[in-house]
Amino acid sequence: MSNLDTIKAVTENMEEVLRNEGIRFSLKTYEDERESPASLLPSGKIYYTGESFQNAYGERPLYAEAEFVIKIVIGERDPADLIRGQQMWAHKVRGALSAEALNINGLAATKYVSRVRIQRIDAENRKDTSTLICRAAVRYRES
């Protein structure tokens, strides 16, 4: 499996794991994520933000660390419910994304993912919606 195939599989597995937690991923895009219909909430998007690579001069195995931003839009009318929803989804995402969880499907045999680090989760609030912004780093072994 090439490194490109590995990072594609990591991204697909991340979406599958979060979908299993109840986050909806849509192919349709909205100008503002918070304009998503209530029937699609919580809705999610995964953005690849870059990678850092080891330069180990003949040592093996080499590792790369890919960084992602995961945006999750949730909606509640009551501000107290919105806060509780933010907290619930932050901890659900944190608990769901692990090396074991991402080493599924095409990565199950090779177990390329060795670490998942949730760097930070922030919330952006509006009247009836909130967007959780999760920054995650996934360390994987290069082939």
Order of alpha helices (4+ residues) and beta strands (2+ residues): alpha-beta-beta-beta-alpha-alpha-beta-beta
